[in-house]
């Protein structure tokens, strides 16, 4: 039953991302660069021009590109904290 519940919650997050013009995927960090990996395997290179949100604690939390690249696990200082996290992105509005 938990598997079905988790699948429904993930599907709702996908629909919400679509409705809010976000692209959903997995956060990948390699060689000091961050990417969003889509379900189809395509990578989107990230930078400061994106709003980046990671799913943690049952909700999306906005983080900066600098936080993505420079935040490491406290018990594994060589591991990026947000690597592998469910993530959604969209371009920042140009003023």
N, C-alpha and C positions, 0 to 999 in steps of 0.2 A: 504494500500500500504506500509506503514511503517513496518508492521509486516513481509511482504514478503521480504522487503529489509533487515531487521534485520536478518531474517532466512538465507538469502543468505550470508550475511557477516559472520555469525557464521559458516556456512558450509565451507566457504573459510578458516577461522581460523582453523577449524578441519583438513582440507586437508593440510594446511601449517604446522601444528603441526606434522602430520604424516610424511610428506616429510622431515622435519628437525629432526626426531627422538624424538620428545617431546611427553609426555603423557599429555592429557588435562583433566581438571576437576575443582572442586571447592575447594578452600582453606578452611580447617577446623582447628580451634585452640581450643584444649581442654586440661585443666590441664597442661598448660605450654608446650604442645607438638603440633606440626603442622602435618597435614595430607593433602594429596590430595584425595578428594573423586571423584571416577569415576562415570560415568553415571549409571553403574550397581550397585552402592552402595558400592563397594569395597574401602577400605582405604589403601593408601600407606603412611607409616610413613616417614616423611621428616627429614633430618639432613643436615649437612654441605657438604655432598658429592653430593648434587644436585644443578644444576642451576635452580633457581626459577624465573619465570617471571609472573607478574600479568598484567591483561588487564585493562588499565586505560587511559583515554583521547584518545581513539581510536587506541591505540597501546600497545604492550607489553613492560613492563619496568622490568629490572632485579633488583631483590632485594636479600639481603643475608638472610640466615636462621635467623640470629640474628635480623634483621629488622622485619621479620615475627613475631617472638615471642615477641619482645620488643617495637613495635610501636603501640601506642594507639591513639584513636580519641581525638582530642583536647577538644571537647565539651562533651565527655562521656569517662572519663579517665579509666573506667573499661572495655571498649570495644576495642578489637584488631582492628586496622585500616584495615588490609587486610582480616579479617575473612569473608568468603562468597564470596570472589572475584573470578572471572574467572582466572584460573591459568594454566600454563603449566610448566612441569618439565622434566629434563633429567639428567642423571648422568654426573658428570664432568669427563673429560678425565683424565686418569691416566698418569702422566708424567714418 
